[in-house]
């Protein structure tokens, strides 16, 4: 289910980019843009988001997606329309650039919600081998009280009648 939602979001991102850029440079129908976006979404999700992103990180996956969109528009659409020159190269470059900007945010979503094992394994997000430990607990609010602390709190509750006294308001 997580992959299905991620595929739908990626398809919406890809379709929006293609509808924003391709008609500026080429005469292409809406149905062709929808089919091309579907094909590109499936290939880019399998290669860029499930393979490259997990192994090399966000920046490398964004560069790979930029290259994939550029080549797909340049060769894929250029071959069907028999277009060469500045129009197809401009359409390929600007659609790849806009897609790469959107992919930066999409990769953050994929890392956080789709690949849940990412935080549990040693993934190259922060570089944990260079971190030092400053305390026993990183988050004080998440620490559980020891048995001695619990007994001390219960004794104080008994002494003050369930609630510690509040200082007088002046």
C-alpha positions as CSV (number, residue, x, y, z in Angstrom):
1,X,0.0,0.0,0.0
2,X,2.9,2.3,0.8
3,X,4.4,1.7,-2.7
4,X,1.1,2.3,-4.4
5,X,0.7,5.7,-2.7
6,X,4.3,6.6,-3.6
7,X,3.7,5.6,-7.2
8,X,0.6,7.7,-7.4
9,X,2.4,10.7,-5.9
10,X,5.3,10.2,-8.3
11,X,2.9,9.9,-11.3
12,X,1.2,13.2,-10.3
13,X,4.6,14.8,-10.0
14,X,5.8,13.5,-13.3
15,X,2.6,14.3,-15.1
16,X,2.5,17.9,-13.7
17,X,6.1,18.5,-14.9
18,X,5.4,17.0,-18.3
19,X,2.2,19.1,-18.8
20,X,4.1,22.2,-17.6
21,X,7.1,21.9,-19.9
22,X,6.5,19.7,-23.0
23,X,3.6,21.8,-24.6
24,X,5.9,24.8,-24.4
25,X,8.4,23.3,-26.9
26,X,6.5,20.5,-28.7
27,X,3.1,19.8,-30.2
28,X,2.1,16.8,-28.1
29,X,-1.3,15.6,-27.1
30,X,-2.5,15.2,-23.5
31,X,-3.0,11.4,-24.0
32,X,0.6,11.0,-25.1
33,X,1.8,13.0,-22.1
34,X,-0.2,10.8,-19.8
35,X,1.1,7.6,-21.3
36,X,4.7,8.9,-21.4
37,X,4.4,10.0,-17.7
38,X,3.1,6.6,-16.7
39,X,6.0,4.8,-18.4
40,X,8.5,7.2,-17.0
41,X,7.1,7.0,-13.5
42,X,7.3,3.2,-13.4
43,X,10.9,3.1,-14.7
44,X,12.1,6.0,-12.5
45,X,10.5,4.6,-9.4
46,X,12.0,1.2,-9.9
47,X,15.5,2.4,-10.7
48,X,15.8,5.7,-8.9
49,X,13.7,5.4,-5.8
50,X,13.9,1.7,-5.0
51,X,17.5,1.0,-6.1
52,X,19.7,4.1,-6.2
53,X,18.0,6.0,-3.3
54,X,18.4,3.1,-0.9
55,X,22.1,2.5,-1.8
56,X,23.5,6.0,-2.6
57,X,21.3,8.6,-0.9
58,X,19.1,11.5,-2.0
59,X,21.6,13.5,-4.0
60,X,22.7,10.6,-6.1
61,X,19.1,9.5,-6.7
62,X,18.2,13.0,-7.8
63,X,21.0,13.2,-10.2
64,X,20.0,9.8,-11.6
65,X,16.4,10.9,-12.0
66,X,17.6,14.1,-13.8
67,X,19.6,12.0,-16.2
68,X,16.8,9.5,-16.7
69,X,14.1,12.2,-17.4
70,X,16.5,14.0,-19.7
71,X,17.4,10.9,-21.8
72,X,13.7,9.7,-21.8
73,X,12.4,13.0,-23.1
74,X,15.2,13.5,-25.5
75,X,15.3,10.0,-27.0
76,X,11.8,8.7,-26.2
77,X,9.8,11.7,-27.4
78,X,12.3,12.8,-30.0
79,X,12.2,9.4,-31.7
80,X,8.4,9.3,-31.9
81,X,8.1,12.8,-33.2
82,X,11.3,12.7,-35.3
83,X,12.4,16.0,-33.8
84,X,16.0,17.0,-33.6
85,X,17.6,20.2,-32.5
86,X,17.0,22.8,-29.9
87,X,13.3,22.2,-29.2
88,X,13.7,18.7,-28.0
89,X,16.9,19.4,-26.1
90,X,15.3,22.4,-24.4
91,X,12.2,20.4,-23.5
92,X,14.4,17.5,-22.2
93,X,16.6,19.8,-20.1
94,X,13.8,21.9,-18.5
95,X,11.6,18.9,-17.8
96,X,14.5,17.1,-16.2
97,X,15.4,20.2,-14.1
98,X,11.9,20.6,-12.8
99,X,11.5,16.9,-12.2
100,X,14.8,16.9,-10.2
101,X,13.5,19.7,-8.0
102,X,10.4,17.8,-7.2
103,X,12.3,14.6,-6.7
104,X,14.3,16.1,-3.8
105,X,11.1,16.4,-1.8
106,X,9.7,13.1,-3.1
107,X,12.9,11.2,-2.0
108,X,12.5,12.6,1.5
109,X,9.0,11.2,1.5
110,X,10.1,7.8,0.3
111,X,12.9,7.6,2.9
112,X,10.6,8.5,5.7
113,X,7.4,6.7,4.9
114,X,8.0,4.0,2.2
115,X,11.3,2.5,3.2
116,X,10.8,2.1,7.0
117,X,13.8,0.0,7.5
118,X,15.9,2.9,6.4
119,X,16.2,4.4,9.9
120,X,16.9,1.0,11.5
121,X,19.8,-0.1,9.2
122,X,23.1,1.7,8.7
123,X,21.9,4.0,5.9
124,X,24.1,6.8,4.7
125,X,21.9,9.6,6.0
126,X,24.0,11.3,8.7
127,X,27.2,9.3,8.9
128,X,26.8,7.9,12.4
129,X,30.4,6.7,12.6
130,X,31.4,10.4,13.2
131,X,28.9,11.1,16.0
132,X,29.9,11.2,19.6
133,X,27.8,10.4,22.6
134,X,27.3,13.2,25.1
135,X,24.9,11.5,27.5
136,X,23.3,8.3,28.2
137,X,19.9,9.4,26.8
138,X,19.6,11.6,23.8
139,X,16.1,12.7,24.5
140,X,15.4,13.3,28.2
141,X,11.7,13.1,27.8
142,X,11.9,9.6,26.3
143,X,13.9,8.3,29.3
144,X,12.1,6.0,31.7
145,X,12.5,6.6,35.5
146,X,14.5,4.1,37.4
147,X,12.9,2.1,40.2
148,X,14.6,4.4,42.8
149,X,13.2,7.5,41.1
150,X,9.8,5.9,41.0
151,X,9.9,5.1,44.7
152,X,11.1,8.6,45.5
153,X,8.2,10.1,43.5
154,X,5.7,7.9,45.3
155,X,7.1,8.9,48.7
156,X,6.8,12.6,47.8
157,X,3.2,12.0,46.6
158,X,2.4,10.3,49.9
159,X,4.0,13.1,51.9
160,X,2.2,15.9,50.1
161,X,-1.1,14.2,49.5
162,X,-0.8,13.2,45.8
163,X,0.4,16.5,44.6
164,X,3.5,18.5,45.6
165,X,2.7,21.9,47.1
166,X,2.6,24.8,44.7
167,X,4.5,28.0,45.6
168,X,2.3,30.8,46.6
169,X,1.3,33.3,43.9
170,X,2.4,36.8,44.8
